[in-house]
Amino acid sequence: MNTDSLAYVFLNATLVNNFVLMLFLGICPFLGVSGNFKTAPRMGVAVTFVMVISASAAYGIHELLTALNLRYLELIAYIAVIAATVQLVEMFIRKVSPPLYRSLGVFLPLITTYCAILYVALFQTARGYTYLHSVVFALGAGLGFTLAIGIMSGMREEIDLADVPAMVKGTSMTLLVAGMLSLAFMGFGGLGGG
């Protein structure tokens, strides 16, 4: 597959280099919100939205600051855009769905400091993606997060119903499952040849 194609960029961000299960970025909301299957995909949608908006803005910021020879301001500008986008998402969810807002709790405002969103902005810049590639990369990364948190939440709900020894109940079982899920995703590492 051509490494410049949009399909390659999308699949690479979603499966092959899933930043939660392969690059281990953004573990906090992954473990914190994945306990409930109803809220986990909604958190994934919120993260995906913030990623796409932030990636679009980061592309423009990078182009502007490069033209003005002020690239040293990129990181600060990226963080400001991410924080503003998260505030908009938080206000929207609070207005439209107060129960969802309450169920996401502290993890919704913590999207601001979510390292994976900053990762998308920094990696797209480092890789020299075009605007379309940047958006597709962000969409793929967000859907990869949604996929990972959705699978994990389903597995955690099943584990809650299972007869699990007391020694591994709770956090230790969650981490074991996350590790096994990460190992399963490592199988996608061979996709695309090389």
VOLOLO-608467 format. One record per atom (N, C-alpha, C): residue number from 1; residue in one letter; y, z, x. Coordinates in steps of 0.2 Angstrom, whole numbers. Example, Ala and Ser with C-alpha at 12.3 -4.5 7.8 and 13.67 -1.06 7.14 Angstrom:
// residues 2
1 / A / -28 / 39 / 66
1 / A / -22 / 39 / 62
1 / A / -16 / 39 / 66
2 / S / -11 / 35 / 64
2 / S / -5 / 36 / 68
2 / S / 0 / 39 / 64
// end
This chain:
// residues 194
1 / M / -6 / 0 / 4
1 / M / 0 / 0 / 0
1 / M / 6 / 0 / 4
2 / N / 11 / -4 / 3
2 / N / 17 / -4 / 6
2 / N / 21 / 2 / 6
3 / T / 23 / 5 / 12
3 / T / 26 / 12 / 12
3 / T / 33 / 12 / 9
4 / D / 36 / 6 / 8
4 / D / 43 / 5 / 6
4 / D / 43 / 4 / -2
5 / S / 37 / 3 / -5
5 / S / 37 / 2 / -12
5 / S / 38 / 9 / -16
6 / L / 41 / 8 / -22
6 / L / 42 / 13 / -26
6 / L / 36 / 17 / -28
7 / A / 30 / 14 / -29
7 / A / 24 / 17 / -31
7 / A / 22 / 21 / -26
8 / Y / 22 / 19 / -20
8 / Y / 20 / 23 / -14
8 / Y / 24 / 29 / -13
9 / V / 31 / 29 / -14
9 / V / 35 / 35 / -13
9 / V / 34 / 40 / -19
10 / F / 33 / 37 / -25
10 / F / 31 / 41 / -31
10 / F / 24 / 45 / -30
11 / L / 19 / 41 / -28
11 / L / 12 / 44 / -27
11 / L / 12 / 49 / -21
12 / N / 16 / 47 / -16
12 / N / 16 / 52 / -10
12 / N / 19 / 58 / -12
13 / A / 25 / 58 / -16
13 / A / 28 / 64 / -18
13 / A / 24 / 68 / -23
14 / T / 21 / 65 / -27
14 / T / 17 / 68 / -33
14 / T / 11 / 71 / -30
15 / L / 7 / 67 / -27
15 / L / 0 / 70 / -25
15 / L / -1 / 71 / -18
16 / V / 0 / 66 / -14
16 / V / -2 / 66 / -7
16 / V / 2 / 72 / -3
17 / N / 8 / 72 / -4
17 / N / 12 / 77 / -1
17 / N / 16 / 82 / -6
18 / N / 12 / 84 / -11
18 / N / 14 / 89 / -16
18 / N / 17 / 95 / -12
19 / F / 24 / 96 / -13
19 / F / 27 / 101 / -9
19 / F / 25 / 108 / -11
20 / V / 22 / 109 / -17
20 / V / 19 / 116 / -18
20 / V / 12 / 117 / -15
21 / L / 8 / 112 / -16
21 / L / 1 / 113 / -14
21 / L / -1 / 110 / -7
22 / M / 4 / 106 / -4
22 / M / 2 / 103 / 2
22 / M / 7 / 105 / 7
23 / L / 14 / 106 / 5
23 / L / 19 / 108 / 10
23 / L / 21 / 115 / 9
24 / F / 18 / 119 / 4
24 / F / 19 / 126 / 3
24 / F / 26 / 128 / 2
25 / L / 30 / 123 / -1
25 / L / 37 / 125 / -3
25 / L / 38 / 127 / -10
26 / G / 41 / 131 / -12
26 / G / 42 / 133 / -19
26 / G / 37 / 137 / -22
27 / I / 34 / 141 / -18
27 / I / 28 / 145 / -20
27 / I / 30 / 151 / -25
28 / C / 36 / 153 / -25
28 / C / 39 / 159 / -29
28 / C / 38 / 157 / -36
29 / P / 42 / 152 / -39
29 / P / 41 / 150 / -46
29 / P / 34 / 148 / -48
30 / F / 31 / 145 / -43
30 / F / 24 / 142 / -44
30 / F / 19 / 148 / -46
31 / L / 20 / 154 / -43
31 / L / 16 / 159 / -44
31 / L / 19 / 164 / -50
32 / G / 25 / 164 / -50
32 / G / 29 / 168 / -55
32 / G / 28 / 166 / -62
33 / V / 29 / 159 / -63
33 / V / 29 / 156 / -70
33 / V / 23 / 154 / -72
34 / S / 18 / 153 / -68
34 / S / 12 / 150 / -70
34 / S / 7 / 154 / -74
35 / G / 9 / 160 / -76
35 / G / 5 / 164 / -79
35 / G / 4 / 163 / -87
36 / N / 8 / 158 / -89
36 / N / 8 / 157 / -96
36 / N / 9 / 149 / -97
37 / F / 4 / 146 / -100
37 / F / 3 / 139 / -101
37 / F / 9 / 136 / -105
38 / K / 12 / 140 / -109
38 / K / 17 / 137 / -114
38 / K / 24 / 137 / -110
39 / T / 25 / 141 / -105
39 / T / 31 / 141 / -102
39 / T / 31 / 137 / -95
40 / A / 25 / 136 / -92
40 / A / 25 / 133 / -86
40 / A / 27 / 126 / -86
41 / P / 25 / 122 / -90
41 / P / 27 / 115 / -91
41 / P / 34 / 114 / -92
42 / R / 37 / 119 / -96
42 / R / 44 / 119 / -97
42 / R / 48 / 120 / -91
43 / M / 46 / 125 / -87
43 / M / 49 / 126 / -80
43 / M / 48 / 120 / -76
44 / G / 43 / 116 / -76
44 / G / 42 / 110 / -73
44 / G / 47 / 105 / -75
45 / V / 48 / 104 / -81
45 / V / 53 / 99 / -84
45 / V / 60 / 101 / -81
46 / A / 62 / 108 / -81
46 / A / 68 / 110 / -79
46 / A / 69 / 109 / -72
47 / V / 64 / 110 / -68
47 / V / 64 / 109 / -60
47 / V / 65 / 101 / -59
48 / T / 61 / 97 / -63
48 / T / 61 / 90 / -62
48 / T / 68 / 87 / -64
49 / F / 71 / 90 / -69
49 / F / 78 / 87 / -71
49 / F / 83 / 89 / -65
50 / V / 83 / 95 / -63
50 / V / 87 / 97 / -57
50 / V / 86 / 93 / -51
51 / M / 80 / 92 / -50
51 / M / 78 / 88 / -44
51 / M / 81 / 81 / -44
52 / V / 80 / 77 / -50
52 / V / 83 / 71 / -51
52 / V / 90 / 70 / -50
53 / I / 94 / 75 / -54
53 / I / 101 / 75 / -54
53 / I / 104 / 77 / -47
54 / S / 100 / 82 / -43
54 / S / 102 / 83 / -37
54 / S / 101 / 78 / -32
55 / A / 96 / 74 / -32
55 / A / 94 / 69 / -28
55 / A / 99 / 63 / -29
56 / S / 101 / 62 / -35
56 / S / 106 / 57 / -36
56 / S / 113 / 58 / -33
57 / A / 115 / 65 / -34
57 / A / 121 / 67 / -31
57 / A / 121 / 67 / -24
58 / A / 115 / 69 / -21
58 / A / 114 / 70 / -14
58 / A / 115 / 63 / -10
59 / Y / 112 / 58 / -14
59 / Y / 113 / 51 / -11
59 / Y / 120 / 49 / -10
60 / G / 124 / 51 / -16
60 / G / 131 / 49 / -15
60 / G / 135 / 53 / -10
61 / I / 133 / 60 / -10
61 / I / 137 / 64 / -5
61 / I / 135 / 62 / 2
62 / H / 129 / 60 / 3
62 / H / 127 / 58 / 10
62 / H / 131 / 51 / 12
63 / E / 132 / 47 / 7
63 / E / 135 / 41 / 8
63 / E / 143 / 42 / 10
64 / L / 146 / 46 / 5
64 / L / 153 / 48 / 6
64 / L / 154 / 52 / 13
65 / L / 150 / 57 / 14
65 / L / 151 / 61 / 20
65 / L / 150 / 57 / 26
66 / T / 145 / 52 / 26
66 / T / 144 / 48 / 32
66 / T / 150 / 43 / 33
67 / A / 153 / 40 / 28
67 / A / 159 / 36 / 28
67 / A / 165 / 40 / 31
68 / L / 165 / 46 / 29
68 / L / 171 / 50 / 31
68 / L / 170 / 54 / 38
69 / N / 164 / 53 / 41
69 / N / 162 / 56 / 47
69 / N / 162 / 63 / 46
70 / L / 159 / 66 / 41
70 / L / 159 / 73 / 39
70 / L / 152 / 75 / 38
71 / R / 147 / 73 / 41
71 / R / 140 / 74 / 39
71 / R / 138 / 82 / 40
72 / Y / 142 / 85 / 44
72 / Y / 141 / 92 / 45
72 / Y / 142 / 96 / 38
73 / L / 145 / 93 / 33
73 / L / 146 / 97 / 27
73 / L / 141 / 95 / 22
74 / E / 136 / 91 / 23
74 / E / 130 / 89 / 19
74 / E / 127 / 95 / 16
75 / L / 124 / 100 / 20
75 / L / 120 / 105 / 17
75 / L / 124 / 109 / 12
76 / I / 130 / 111 / 14
76 / I / 135 / 115 / 9
76 / I / 136 / 111 / 3
77 / A / 137 / 105 / 3
77 / A / 138 / 100 / -3
77 / A / 132 / 100 / -7
78 / Y / 126 / 99 / -4
78 / Y / 120 / 99 / -8
78 / Y / 119 / 106 / -11
79 / I / 120 / 111 / -8
79 / I / 119 / 118 / -11
79 / I / 123 / 118 / -17
80 / A / 130 / 116 / -17
80 / A / 134 / 117 / -22
80 / A / 132 / 113 / -28
81 / V / 130 / 107 / -27
81 / V / 128 / 102 / -32
81 / V / 121 / 105 / -36
82 / I / 117 / 108 / -32
82 / I / 111 / 111 / -35
82 / I / 113 / 117 / -39
83 / A / 117 / 121 / -37
83 / A / 119 / 127 / -40
83 / A / 123 / 125 / -47
84 / A / 127 / 120 / -47
84 / A / 130 / 117 / -53
84 / A / 126 / 115 / -58
85 / T / 121 / 111 / -55
85 / T / 116 / 108 / -60
85 / T / 111 / 113 / -63
86 / V / 109 / 118 / -59
86 / V / 105 / 124 / -62
86 / V / 109 / 127 / -67
87 / Q / 116 / 128 / -66
87 / Q / 120 / 132 / -71
87 / Q / 120 / 128 / -78
88 / L / 121 / 121 / -77
88 / L / 121 / 117 / -83
88 / L / 114 / 118 / -87
89 / V / 109 / 117 / -83
89 / V / 102 / 118 / -86
89 / V / 101 / 125 / -90
90 / E / 103 / 130 / -86
90 / E / 103 / 137 / -89
90 / E / 107 / 137 / -95
91 / M / 113 / 135 / -96
91 / M / 117 / 135 / -102
91 / M / 114 / 131 / -107
92 / F / 111 / 125 / -106
92 / F / 108 / 121 / -111
92 / F / 102 / 125 / -114
93 / I / 97 / 127 / -109
93 / I / 91 / 131 / -112
93 / I / 93 / 137 / -116
94 / R / 98 / 141 / -114
94 / R / 100 / 147 / -117
94 / R / 103 / 145 / -124
95 / K / 106 / 139 / -125
95 / K / 109 / 137 / -131
95 / K / 103 / 134 / -136
96 / V / 99 / 130 / -133
96 / V / 94 / 126 / -137
96 / V / 88 / 130 / -139
97 / S / 86 / 134 / -134
97 / S / 79 / 138 / -135
97 / S / 80 / 145 / -132
98 / P / 83 / 150 / -135
98 / P / 83 / 157 / -132
98 / P / 76 / 160 / -131
99 / P / 71 / 158 / -135
99 / P / 65 / 161 / -133
99 / P / 62 / 159 / -126
100 / L / 63 / 152 / -125
100 / L / 61 / 149 / -118
100 / L / 66 / 152 / -113
101 / Y / 72 / 153 / -114
101 / Y / 76 / 156 / -109
101 / Y / 74 / 163 / -107
102 / R / 72 / 167 / -112
102 / R / 70 / 174 / -111
102 / R / 63 / 173 / -107
103 / S / 59 / 169 / -109
103 / S / 52 / 169 / -106
103 / S / 52 / 166 / -99
104 / L / 57 / 162 / -97
104 / L / 58 / 160 / -90
104 / L / 61 / 165 / -86
105 / G / 65 / 169 / -89
105 / G / 67 / 175 / -86
105 / G / 71 / 174 / -79
106 / V / 70 / 178 / -74
106 / V / 74 / 177 / -68
106 / V / 72 / 170 / -64
107 / F / 67 / 167 / -66
107 / F / 65 / 161 / -62
107 / F / 70 / 155 / -64
108 / L / 73 / 155 / -69
108 / L / 77 / 150 / -71
108 / L / 83 / 150 / -67
109 / P / 87 / 155 / -66
109 / P / 93 / 155 / -61
109 / P / 91 / 154 / -54
110 / L / 84 / 156 / -53
110 / L / 82 / 156 / -46
110 / L / 80 / 149 / -44
111 / I / 81 / 144 / -48
111 / I / 80 / 137 / -46
111 / I / 86 / 135 / -41
112 / T / 91 / 139 / -42
112 / T / 97 / 137 / -37
112 / T / 95 / 138 / -30
113 / T / 91 / 143 / -29
113 / T / 88 / 145 / -22
113 / T / 81 / 142 / -21
114 / Y / 79 / 138 / -25
114 / Y / 72 / 135 / -24
114 / Y / 72 / 130 / -19
115 / C / 69 / 132 / -13
115 / C / 69 / 128 / -7
115 / C / 66 / 120 / -8
116 / A / 62 / 119 / -13
116 / A / 59 / 113 / -14
116 / A / 65 / 108 / -17
117 / I / 70 / 110 / -20
117 / I / 75 / 106 / -23
117 / I / 79 / 104 / -17
118 / L / 81 / 108 / -12
118 / L / 85 / 107 / -6
118 / L / 80 / 102 / -2
119 / Y / 74 / 103 / -2
119 / Y / 69 / 99 / 2
119 / Y / 70 / 92 / 0
120 / V / 70 / 91 / -6
120 / V / 71 / 84 / -9
120 / V / 77 / 80 / -6
121 / A / 83 / 84 / -7
121 / A / 89 / 81 / -4
121 / A / 89 / 80 / 3
122 / L / 86 / 84 / 7
122 / L / 86 / 84 / 14
122 / L / 81 / 78 / 17
123 / F / 75 / 78 / 13
123 / F / 70 / 73 / 15
123 / F / 72 / 66 / 14
124 / Q / 75 / 65 / 8
124 / Q / 77 / 58 / 6
124 / Q / 83 / 56 / 11
125 / T / 87 / 60 / 13
125 / T / 92 / 58 / 18
125 / T / 89 / 57 / 24
126 / A / 84 / 61 / 27
126 / A / 81 / 60 / 33
126 / A / 77 / 54 / 33
127 / R / 74 / 52 / 28
127 / R / 70 / 46 / 27
127 / R / 74 / 40 / 26
128 / G / 80 / 40 / 25
128 / G / 84 / 34 / 24
128 / G / 83 / 31 / 17
129 / Y / 81 / 34 / 12
129 / Y / 79 / 31 / 6
129 / Y / 86 / 28 / 2
130 / T / 84 / 22 / -1
130 / T / 90 / 19 / -5
130 / T / 91 / 24 / -11
131 / Y / 96 / 22 / -15
131 / Y / 97 / 26 / -21
131 / Y / 91 / 26 / -26
132 / L / 88 / 21 / -27
132 / L / 82 / 20 / -32
132 / L / 76 / 24 / -29
133 / H / 75 / 23 / -22
133 / H / 69 / 27 / -19
133 / H / 71 / 34 / -19
134 / S / 77 / 37 / -19
134 / S / 79 / 44 / -19
134 / S / 77 / 47 / -26
135 / V / 79 / 43 / -31
135 / V / 77 / 45 / -38
135 / V / 70 / 45 / -39
136 / V / 66 / 40 / -37
136 / V / 59 / 40 / -38
136 / V / 56 / 46 / -34
137 / F / 58 / 47 / -28
137 / F / 55 / 52 / -24
137 / F / 56 / 59 / -28
138 / A / 62 / 60 / -30
138 / A / 64 / 66 / -34
138 / A / 60 / 67 / -40
139 / L / 59 / 62 / -44
139 / L / 55 / 62 / -50
139 / L / 48 / 63 / -48
140 / G / 45 / 60 / -43
140 / G / 38 / 61 / -41
140 / G / 37 / 68 / -39
141 / A / 42 / 71 / -35
141 / A / 41 / 78 / -33
141 / A / 42 / 83 / -38
142 / G / 46 / 81 / -43
142 / G / 47 / 86 / -49
142 / G / 40 / 85 / -53
143 / L / 38 / 80 / -54
143 / L / 31 / 79 / -58
143 / L / 25 / 82 / -54
144 / G / 26 / 82 / -48
144 / G / 21 / 85 / -44
144 / G / 21 / 93 / -45
145 / F / 27 / 95 / -45
145 / F / 28 / 103 / -46
145 / F / 25 / 104 / -53
146 / T / 27 / 100 / -58
146 / T / 25 / 101 / -65
146 / T / 17 / 101 / -66
147 / L / 14 / 96 / -62
147 / L / 7 / 95 / -62
147 / L / 4 / 101 / -59
148 / A / 6 / 104 / -53
148 / A / 3 / 109 / -50
148 / A / 4 / 116 / -54
149 / I / 10 / 117 / -57
149 / I / 11 / 123 / -61
149 / I / 7 / 123 / -68
150 / G / 6 / 117 / -70
150 / G / 2 / 116 / -77
150 / G / -5 / 117 / -75
151 / I / -8 / 115 / -70
151 / I / -15 / 116 / -68
151 / I / -16 / 123 / -67
152 / M / -11 / 126 / -63
152 / M / -12 / 133 / -61
152 / M / -12 / 138 / -67
153 / S / -7 / 136 / -72
153 / S / -6 / 140 / -78
153 / S / -12 / 140 / -82
154 / G / -15 / 134 / -83
154 / G / -21 / 134 / -87
154 / G / -27 / 137 / -83
155 / M / -28 / 137 / -77
155 / M / -33 / 141 / -73
155 / M / -32 / 148 / -74
156 / R / -26 / 150 / -73
156 / R / -24 / 158 / -74
156 / R / -26 / 160 / -81
157 / E / -25 / 156 / -86
157 / E / -26 / 159 / -93
157 / E / -34 / 159 / -94
158 / E / -37 / 154 / -91
158 / E / -45 / 155 / -91
158 / E / -47 / 161 / -87
159 / I / -44 / 162 / -82
159 / I / -47 / 168 / -78
159 / I / -45 / 174 / -81
160 / D / -40 / 175 / -85
160 / D / -39 / 181 / -89
160 / D / -44 / 182 / -94
161 / L / -47 / 177 / -96
161 / L / -53 / 178 / -101
161 / L / -59 / 179 / -98
162 / A / -60 / 178 / -92
162 / A / -66 / 178 / -88
162 / A / -68 / 185 / -86
163 / D / -74 / 187 / -85
163 / D / -76 / 193 / -82
163 / D / -75 / 193 / -75
164 / V / -70 / 195 / -72
164 / V / -68 / 195 / -65
164 / V / -69 / 202 / -62
165 / P / -72 / 203 / -56
165 / P / -73 / 209 / -53
165 / P / -66 / 213 / -52
166 / A / -66 / 219 / -53
166 / A / -60 / 223 / -52
166 / A / -56 / 222 / -45
167 / M / -60 / 221 / -40
167 / M / -58 / 220 / -33
167 / M / -53 / 214 / -33
168 / V / -54 / 209 / -36
168 / V / -50 / 203 / -36
168 / V / -46 / 201 / -42
169 / K / -45 / 206 / -46
169 / K / -41 / 204 / -52
169 / K / -34 / 204 / -50
170 / G / -30 / 200 / -54
170 / G / -23 / 200 / -53
170 / G / -20 / 196 / -47
171 / T / -16 / 198 / -43
171 / T / -13 / 194 / -38
171 / T / -18 / 191 / -33
172 / S / -23 / 195 / -31
172 / S / -28 / 192 / -26
172 / S / -32 / 186 / -29
173 / M / -34 / 186 / -35
173 / M / -37 / 181 / -39
173 / M / -32 / 175 / -39
174 / T / -26 / 176 / -41
174 / T / -21 / 171 / -42
174 / T / -20 / 167 / -35
175 / L / -20 / 171 / -29
175 / L / -19 / 168 / -23
175 / L / -26 / 164 / -21
176 / L / -31 / 166 / -23
176 / L / -38 / 163 / -21
176 / L / -38 / 156 / -25
177 / V / -36 / 156 / -31
177 / V / -36 / 150 / -35
177 / V / -31 / 145 / -33
178 / A / -25 / 148 / -31
178 / A / -20 / 143 / -28
178 / A / -22 / 140 / -21
179 / G / -26 / 144 / -17
179 / G / -29 / 141 / -11
179 / G / -34 / 136 / -12
180 / M / -38 / 137 / -17
180 / M / -43 / 132 / -19
180 / M / -40 / 126 / -22
181 / L / -35 / 127 / -26
181 / L / -31 / 121 / -29
181 / L / -28 / 117 / -23
182 / S / -25 / 120 / -18
182 / S / -22 / 117 / -13
182 / S / -27 / 113 / -9
183 / L / -33 / 116 / -8
183 / L / -39 / 112 / -4
183 / L / -41 / 106 / -8
184 / A / -41 / 107 / -15
184 / A / -42 / 101 / -19
184 / A / -37 / 95 / -18
185 / F / -31 / 97 / -18
185 / F / -25 / 92 / -17
185 / F / -25 / 89 / -10
186 / M / -28 / 93 / -5
186 / M / -29 / 90 / 2
186 / M / -33 / 83 / 2
187 / G / -37 / 83 / -3
187 / G / -41 / 77 / -3
187 / G / -37 / 71 / -5
188 / F / -31 / 71 / -7
188 / F / -27 / 66 / -8
188 / F / -23 / 63 / -2
189 / G / -24 / 67 / 3
189 / G / -21 / 66 / 10
189 / G / -24 / 59 / 13
190 / G / -30 / 57 / 11
190 / G / -32 / 51 / 14
190 / G / -30 / 45 / 10
191 / L / -27 / 46 / 4
191 / L / -24 / 40 / 1
191 / L / -19 / 36 / 5
192 / G / -20 / 29 / 4
192 / G / -15 / 25 / 7
192 / G / -17 / 23 / 14
193 / G / -23 / 25 / 16
193 / G / -25 / 23 / 23
193 / G / -21 / 25 / 28
194 / G / -22 / 22 / 34
194 / G / -17 / 25 / 40
194 / G / -20 / 23 / 46
// end
